Amino acid sequence: MKLLIAVIGTAGLGSVIWLFLILARLTKKWEVVTKSRSLYRLLNVGAALIALASLTRLVRIGYLYSSAGSAAFREPESWFYLCFYYIPLIVGAGTSLVVTWRNWGWLLSEDAD
């Protein structure tokens, strides 16, 4: 059951990657129309960082369920997992959130400009 949950969690990260790639394309088209500063590349960087975190998660799943797994992969508190899963996940999601809010936040504002 743990393996199924781990794989579904990785698929969830994959859906976040697709979401950021779609937002990057929409933002690129919106910035061409409004002739504003181009920030859509940061959404691609965010998607790449989350892809790195997803790949790290898959590697960890493989090592957890193999007999050759080392202690660096077995413990979620390890430095390897911190540097290659948590930090890229936080930086990628945070960067993408800021860029998305900056470009699409006007949809949620009450005042019409």
Summary of the structure (lengths in Angstrom):
residues: 113
radius of gyration: 17.5
end to end distance: 51.8
largest distance: 61.3
contacts: 308
relative contact order: 0.15
helix: 81%
strand: 0%
